[in-house]
């Protein structure tokens, strides 16, 4: 039995009533179910909001050193923002244009800049397929709003982005978590799910999967695209972290362009606060995506799009992306040695480590222990969809925006020490 949890006992109520009660308790976060292990009541100090992995940067105490979230590491972008705003201030016509309503999909030059941002090896993007959005989370919400309806089932990896879990729940969309391996989603699991469930779409992160860091091979991408084509599934492809790879594999949008909506943003690589992102969809779906965007905010914010489009056009966005990758690499070099002897994965320029928790410990125990020391990490349970057994892993990021090198190394040293304990964690 996990420390801090208690198993629920059976009762004399009808089985159907009990099942519904258990499901509701799990839905509101009062219990956690583990296949083959039982259902456990959460201890009060372990209870969290329902959207545990999807929280705002300012919600934790300043005393906490947060290694649980992947955020953009501040760089020289503030200087470029100041330069861009000064230039705009000297352009009365430009100021007037950003102060007006714009077309719902974005001004033509913003969509053209978005097409250049999305274009990569294996994928050429036409501006007519681009929708400007207020960041990738907004883009994901818009895509679900446009293409699915309440009651639909969306397949995804068993461990997936918490922002998807949150927005799907709010829209009444059911999620089906599918098995994964070291490359991410298993095509045969998707095929099996298509045979037994009425799926509307697949949400997938083929490059730097969050949280597992998996990168699908070309063969894996081809197989997943073929399953989706055979069963007429739409694909929502998230490349928010993929933009941090210097040379990333061709996206699923290359293998199944007629059914894939690609979701991207500048938030991880360039500047998080601009809230600039782009959707790229098949021509047949662009109108529906634009209509959903209009229903949420009329149009993405022209002022920040003006800055971002200028950066994409003049090379500043690419320069900032390269600097972000260099800083991630530098920080990982400071802490990787501290994890020696532990099992972990983290491809080059991935902003976090995916670390296996040695037996007999559970990830939740390590999480609680570190929180008592004022360090925050994320466990696999934060990302879990469905009731399958959750692997005992921790996600630890190097992206804390307030970190100096000393604080970063202290945080990873505390994590490594906790994971290496053989007889018990200090203070227990």
ZAVOPA-648122 format. One record per residue (C-alpha): x, y negated, z negated. Coordinates in nm, 4 decimals. Each point is the difference from the previous one (the first is absolute). Layout:
% residues N
         x         y         z
         X         Y         Z
...
This chain:
% residues 428
         x         y         z
    0.0000    0.0000    0.0000
    0.1331   -0.3500    0.0848
    0.0952   -0.2238   -0.2886
   -0.2762   -0.2537   -0.0649
   -0.2783    0.2011    0.1712
   -0.2596    0.2430   -0.1272
   -0.1853    0.2675    0.2061
   -0.3752   -0.0345    0.0366
   -0.2062    0.2866   -0.1358
   -0.2859    0.1730    0.1810
   -0.3544   -0.0585   -0.1195
   -0.3423    0.1572    0.0282
   -0.1228   -0.2436    0.2678
   -0.0784    0.1275    0.3527
    0.3060    0.0386    0.2216
   -0.1195   -0.2614    0.2513
   -0.0508   -0.2577   -0.2745
    0.3441    0.0694   -0.1442
    0.1655   -0.0291    0.3421
   -0.1655   -0.3343    0.0676
    0.0979   -0.1274   -0.3440
    0.3624    0.1048    0.0482
    0.0082   -0.1649    0.3433
   -0.1366   -0.3262   -0.1390
    0.2464    0.0000   -0.2908
    0.2865    0.0475    0.2432
   -0.1378   -0.2691    0.2307
    0.0066   -0.2617   -0.2774
    0.3434    0.1094   -0.1201
   -0.0933    0.1568   -0.3340
    0.1358    0.3464    0.0864
    0.2563    0.1480    0.2357
   -0.0516    0.3378    0.1700
    0.2900    0.2249    0.0963
   -0.0732    0.3085    0.2087
    0.1049    0.3111   -0.1893
    0.0655   -0.2007   -0.3157
   -0.3356   -0.1371   -0.1121
   -0.1665   -0.3370   -0.0552
    0.1488   -0.2351   -0.2583
   -0.1326   -0.3030   -0.1856
    0.2316   -0.2977    0.0348
    0.1436   -0.1302   -0.3258
   -0.1019   -0.3624   -0.0655
    0.3483   -0.1418    0.0458
    0.0320    0.1865    0.3313
   -0.3272   -0.1272    0.1450
    0.0280   -0.2500    0.2819
   -0.2238   -0.1903    0.2392
   -0.1493    0.2128    0.2770
    0.2282   -0.1494    0.2638
    0.3113    0.0771   -0.1987
    0.2505   -0.0259    0.2821
   -0.1584   -0.3044    0.1604
    0.0599   -0.2943   -0.2257
    0.1141   -0.3582    0.0226
    0.3583   -0.1001   -0.0696
   -0.0969   -0.2121   -0.3004
   -0.2040    0.2537   -0.1917
    0.2784    0.1442   -0.2140
    0.1741   -0.1714   -0.2900
    0.3097   -0.1989    0.0998
    0.1905    0.2149   -0.2486
   -0.0468    0.2998    0.2293
    0.2583    0.0741    0.2677
   -0.2057    0.1313    0.2883
    0.1473    0.2805    0.2124
   -0.3439    0.1312    0.0947
   -0.0767   -0.2156    0.3041
    0.1591   -0.0680    0.3368
    0.0078   -0.3738    0.0538
    0.1853   -0.2340    0.2299
    0.3351   -0.1064   -0.1500
    0.0277   -0.3811    0.0116
    0.2576   -0.1427    0.2391
    0.0390   -0.3181    0.2077
   -0.3579    0.0044    0.1272
   -0.0992   -0.2967   -0.2218
    0.2500   -0.2180    0.1884
   -0.1516    0.1030    0.3310
   -0.3512   -0.0677   -0.1317
    0.1071   -0.3517   -0.0934
    0.1533   -0.0545    0.3439
   -0.3114    0.1292    0.1738
   -0.2334   -0.2180   -0.2037
    0.2119   -0.3105    0.0654
   -0.0069    0.0701    0.3729
   -0.3757    0.0513   -0.0113
   -0.0437   -0.3258   -0.1911
    0.1577   -0.1801    0.2964
   -0.2397    0.1673    0.2456
   -0.3466   -0.1638   -0.0302
   -0.1551    0.2199    0.2683
    0.1387    0.3136   -0.1631
   -0.1346   -0.1088   -0.3376
   -0.3418   -0.0591    0.1478
    0.0015    0.3443    0.1590
    0.0830    0.1888   -0.3211
   -0.2680   -0.1976   -0.1860
   -0.2767    0.1213    0.2345
   -0.1821    0.3252    0.0382
    0.1912    0.2258    0.2373
   -0.1171    0.3038    0.2003
   -0.0731    0.2921   -0.2296
    0.2873    0.2106    0.1376
    0.2422   -0.2925   -0.0257
    0.1370   -0.2612    0.2382
    0.1588    0.1405    0.3130
    0.3525   -0.0934   -0.1078
   -0.0487    0.1700   -0.3375
   -0.1179    0.3185    0.1686
    0.2955   -0.0158    0.2401
    0.2370   -0.0339   -0.2957
   -0.1765    0.2937   -0.1663
    0.0499    0.2085    0.3139
    0.3733   -0.0755   -0.0117
    0.0127    0.0969   -0.3688
   -0.1806    0.3290    0.0650
    0.1943    0.0935    0.3143
    0.2655    0.2612   -0.0758
    0.1750    0.2951    0.1539
   -0.2709    0.2124    0.1568
   -0.2734   -0.2641   -0.0310
   -0.0728   -0.3014    0.2176
   -0.2853   -0.2149   -0.1321
   -0.2227   -0.2318    0.2007
   -0.1164   -0.3144   -0.1803
   -0.3602    0.0744    0.0966
    0.0121    0.3015   -0.2337
    0.1201   -0.2016   -0.3025
   -0.2171   -0.1299   -0.2844
    0.1568   -0.2427   -0.2509
   -0.0785    0.0817   -0.3652
    0.0898   -0.1298   -0.3443
    0.2516    0.2735   -0.0811
   -0.0063    0.3774    0.0399
   -0.2472    0.0590   -0.2842
   -0.2477   -0.2328    0.1659
    0.0679    0.1752    0.3298
   -0.0725    0.3389   -0.1558
   -0.3224   -0.1297   -0.1521
   -0.1057   -0.1480    0.3354
    0.0764    0.3237    0.1851
   -0.2082    0.2076   -0.2426
   -0.2819   -0.2531    0.0118
    0.0003    0.0013    0.3805
    0.0399    0.3684    0.0727
   -0.1478    0.1967   -0.2930
   -0.3146   -0.0220   -0.2086
   -0.1027    0.0909   -0.3528
   -0.0141    0.3786   -0.0389
    0.2603    0.0696    0.2686
    0.2988    0.2171   -0.0886
    0.3504   -0.1296    0.0657
    0.2875    0.2476   -0.0094
    0.3361   -0.1067   -0.1366
    0.3130    0.1435   -0.1580
   -0.0534    0.1528   -0.3453
    0.2185   -0.2799   -0.1352
   -0.0874   -0.3305    0.1627
    0.0073   -0.3785   -0.0316
   -0.2104   -0.1118   -0.3004
   -0.1351   -0.2961    0.1970
   -0.1727    0.2477    0.2307
   -0.1579    0.1766   -0.2978
   -0.1305   -0.3321   -0.1297
   -0.1491   -0.1379    0.3209
   -0.1473    0.3370    0.1020
   -0.1747    0.0281   -0.3358
   -0.1414   -0.3522    0.0318
   -0.1412    0.0812    0.3444
   -0.1459    0.3365   -0.1048
    0.2388    0.1955    0.2229
    0.0976    0.3459   -0.1239
    0.3674    0.0981    0.0075
    0.1277    0.3508    0.0678
    0.3601    0.0560   -0.1068
    0.1957    0.2459    0.2155
    0.3113    0.2073   -0.0815
    0.3448   -0.1358    0.0794
    0.3553    0.1240    0.0317
    0.3347   -0.1812    0.0219
   -0.1118   -0.1548    0.3310
   -0.3346   -0.1168   -0.1329
   -0.3404    0.1066    0.1309
   -0.0289    0.3611    0.1204
   -0.1698    0.0279    0.3432
   -0.1426    0.3410   -0.0871
   -0.1603   -0.1474   -0.3127
   -0.1626   -0.2697    0.2124
   -0.1205    0.2644    0.2459
   -0.1493    0.2038   -0.2839
   -0.1708   -0.3069   -0.1445
   -0.1544   -0.0800    0.3392
   -0.1513    0.3472    0.0097
   -0.1592   -0.0224   -0.3432
   -0.0807   -0.3686   -0.0402
   -0.1631   -0.2681    0.2076
    0.2909   -0.2433    0.0223
   -0.0326   -0.3487    0.1434
    0.3665   -0.1004    0.0070
    0.3498    0.0579   -0.1301
    0.2044   -0.2520   -0.1983
    0.3668    0.0878    0.0301
    0.3446   -0.1454   -0.0715
    0.2407    0.1928    0.2224
    0.3087   -0.2109   -0.0761
    0.1187   -0.0591   -0.3594
   -0.3186    0.1515   -0.1371
   -0.1104   -0.1639   -0.3219
    0.0897    0.1397   -0.2507
    0.1814    0.3138    0.1217
    0.2416   -0.1836    0.2393
   -0.0717    0.2683    0.2656
    0.0789   -0.0730    0.3645
   -0.1805    0.2149    0.2561
    0.1995    0.1535    0.2840
   -0.1023   -0.0627    0.3602
   -0.1397    0.3544    0.0177
   -0.2088   -0.0628   -0.3130
   -0.1396   -0.3236    0.1445
   -0.0889    0.1717    0.3258
   -0.1785    0.2798   -0.1871
   -0.2029   -0.2406   -0.2159
   -0.0957   -0.2073    0.3038
   -0.1151    0.3143    0.1799
   -0.2172    0.1125   -0.2929
   -0.1628   -0.3440   -0.0157
   -0.0611    0.0011    0.3747
   -0.1490    0.3488   -0.0063
   -0.2398   -0.0911   -0.2820
   -0.0645   -0.3579    0.1149
    0.1425   -0.1593   -0.3160
    0.0949   -0.3648   -0.0212
    0.3451   -0.0663   -0.1492
    0.0815   -0.2867   -0.2370
    0.3797   -0.0189   -0.0016
    0.1742   -0.2039   -0.2688
    0.3502   -0.1227    0.0828
    0.0330   -0.2567   -0.2797
    0.3142    0.1675   -0.1379
    0.1147    0.1340    0.3370
    0.1057   -0.3494    0.1086
    0.2834    0.0297   -0.2535
    0.1673    0.2727    0.2089
    0.2640   -0.1247    0.2423
   -0.1020    0.2567    0.2634
   -0.3314    0.1617   -0.0757
   -0.1530    0.2857    0.2008
   -0.2732   -0.0762    0.2503
   -0.3294   -0.0403   -0.1878
   -0.3104    0.2137    0.0350
   -0.1362   -0.2884    0.2073
    0.2454    0.1107    0.2678
   -0.1233    0.3609    0.0000
   -0.3736   -0.0782   -0.0257
   -0.0453   -0.3623    0.1147
   -0.3660    0.0485    0.0907
   -0.1022    0.0719   -0.3623
    0.2590   -0.1643   -0.2265
   -0.0282   -0.3281   -0.1912
    0.3483   -0.1074   -0.1084
    0.0194   -0.2077   -0.3192
    0.3066   -0.2172   -0.0621
    0.1017   -0.3118   -0.1890
    0.2869   -0.2308   -0.0899
   -0.0537    0.0485   -0.3739
    0.2742    0.2559   -0.0755
    0.2619   -0.1235    0.2459
   -0.0401   -0.3782    0.0343
   -0.2184   -0.1763   -0.2597
   -0.2769    0.1481   -0.2127
   -0.1770   -0.3261   -0.0846
   -0.0688   -0.0957    0.3601
   -0.2605    0.2807    0.0179
    0.0545    0.0550    0.3711
   -0.0765    0.3328    0.1646
   -0.1123    0.1454    0.3302
   -0.2260    0.2767    0.1249
    0.0587    0.1614    0.3375
   -0.2921    0.2020    0.1288
   -0.1189    0.1654    0.3202
   -0.1772   -0.2510    0.2282
   -0.3349    0.1695   -0.0644
    0.0281   -0.0710   -0.3759
    0.1354   -0.3560    0.0021
   -0.3467   -0.1570    0.0033
   -0.1135    0.2043   -0.3005
    0.3155   -0.0862   -0.1925
   -0.0416   -0.3698    0.0776
   -0.3631    0.0076   -0.1125
    0.0966    0.1609   -0.3316
    0.2687   -0.2620   -0.0537
   -0.2563   -0.2740    0.0633
   -0.2243    0.1588   -0.2639
    0.2777   -0.0157   -0.2623
    0.1639   -0.3407    0.0530
   -0.0965   -0.1395    0.3461
    0.3660    0.0038    0.1080
    0.3434    0.0558   -0.1498
    0.1550   -0.3159   -0.1454
    0.1407   -0.2107    0.2870
    0.2562   -0.1897   -0.2099
    0.1948    0.3076   -0.1072
   -0.0425    0.1557    0.3437
    0.1516   -0.3140    0.1508
    0.3096    0.0421   -0.2183
    0.0257    0.3745    0.0605
   -0.0494   -0.0246    0.3760
    0.2752   -0.2597    0.0166
    0.2339    0.2261   -0.1970
   -0.0741    0.2960    0.2257
    0.0617   -0.2143    0.3110
    0.3272   -0.1591   -0.1152
    0.1519    0.3103   -0.1619
   -0.0306   -0.1074   -0.3641
   -0.2398    0.2869   -0.0773
    0.2509    0.2543    0.1313
    0.2808   -0.1696   -0.1909
   -0.1993    0.0184   -0.3238
   -0.0872    0.3645    0.0690
    0.3670    0.0854    0.0419
    0.0887   -0.1836   -0.3209
   -0.2730    0.1854   -0.1875
    0.1365    0.3350    0.1159
    0.3530   -0.1005   -0.1019
   -0.1141   -0.1038   -0.3473
   -0.1966    0.3230   -0.0497
    0.3091    0.1974    0.1052
    0.2217   -0.2002   -0.2353
   -0.2315    0.0522   -0.2982
   -0.0350    0.3715    0.0695
    0.3771    0.0282    0.0065
    0.0112   -0.1423   -0.3529
   -0.2364    0.2588   -0.1479
    0.0234    0.3164    0.2117
    0.2989    0.1262   -0.1967
   -0.2004   -0.0221   -0.3212
   -0.2334    0.2665    0.1376
    0.2765    0.2533    0.0552
   -0.1136    0.3527   -0.0806
   -0.3685   -0.0834    0.0489
   -0.2071    0.0967    0.3028
   -0.1158   -0.3006    0.1996
   -0.0731   -0.1255    0.3499
    0.0464   -0.3464    0.1452
    0.0850   -0.0524    0.3668
    0.2237   -0.2916    0.0904
   -0.1712   -0.3390   -0.0608
   -0.2985    0.1647   -0.1703
   -0.0730   -0.2318   -0.2951
   -0.0659    0.2754   -0.2541
    0.1247    0.3350   -0.1278
   -0.2337    0.3009   -0.0198
    0.1348    0.1974   -0.2952
   -0.0976    0.3466   -0.1193
   -0.0667    0.0266   -0.3739
    0.1917    0.2989   -0.1417
   -0.1942    0.2624   -0.1920
   -0.1380    0.0161   -0.2605
   -0.0804   -0.3717    0.0135
   -0.2960   -0.1544    0.1770
    0.0221   -0.3266    0.1882
   -0.2608   -0.1598   -0.2280
    0.2203    0.0707   -0.3047
    0.2983   -0.1694    0.1637
   -0.2206   -0.2914    0.1037
   -0.1299   -0.0562   -0.3523
    0.3463    0.0322   -0.1526
    0.1459   -0.2567    0.2399
   -0.2889   -0.2379   -0.0589
    0.0825    0.0063   -0.3698
    0.3454   -0.1201    0.1044
   -0.1602   -0.2723    0.2172
    0.0606    0.1665    0.3358
   -0.2758    0.0815    0.2502
    0.0102    0.2827    0.2550
   -0.2717    0.1660    0.2103
   -0.0945    0.3671   -0.0212
   -0.1330    0.2195    0.2800
   -0.3419   -0.0017   -0.1646
   -0.0316   -0.3692    0.0912
   -0.0033    0.0985    0.3681
   -0.2004    0.3239   -0.0191
   -0.3184    0.0665    0.1966
   -0.2271    0.2880   -0.0967
    0.0394    0.2654   -0.2664
    0.2979    0.1984    0.1259
    0.2922    0.0401   -0.2396
    0.2104   -0.3154   -0.0093
    0.3779    0.0463    0.0383
    0.2136   -0.1242   -0.2851
    0.1801   -0.2926    0.1631
    0.0761   -0.3603   -0.0846
    0.0295   -0.2894    0.2430
    0.2582   -0.2592   -0.1068
    0.0562   -0.3122    0.2084
    0.3031   -0.2280    0.0275
   -0.2144   -0.2969    0.1022
   -0.0696   -0.1798   -0.3286
   -0.0098   -0.3668    0.0962
    0.1375   -0.1241   -0.3333
    0.2854    0.2482   -0.0185
    0.3625   -0.0771   -0.0352
    0.2392    0.2869    0.0610
    0.0463    0.0654   -0.3711
   -0.3714    0.0350   -0.0694
   -0.0460    0.2238    0.3035
    0.2769    0.2383   -0.1023
   -0.1249    0.0048   -0.3594
   -0.3469    0.0976    0.1199
    0.1250    0.2861    0.2172
    0.2386    0.1114   -0.2739
   -0.2927    0.0226   -0.2429
   -0.1969    0.1999    0.2567
    0.2889    0.2386    0.0644
    0.0568    0.0496   -0.3735
   -0.3657    0.0846   -0.0559
   -0.0009    0.2495    0.2873
    0.3132    0.1762   -0.1262
   -0.1190    0.0661   -0.3546
    0.0261    0.3698   -0.0784
   -0.1462    0.0181   -0.3488
   -0.2271   -0.2997   -0.0257
   -0.0340   -0.3624    0.0854
    0.1504   -0.2543   -0.2414
   -0.2489   -0.1292   -0.2514
   -0.2415    0.2930    0.0282
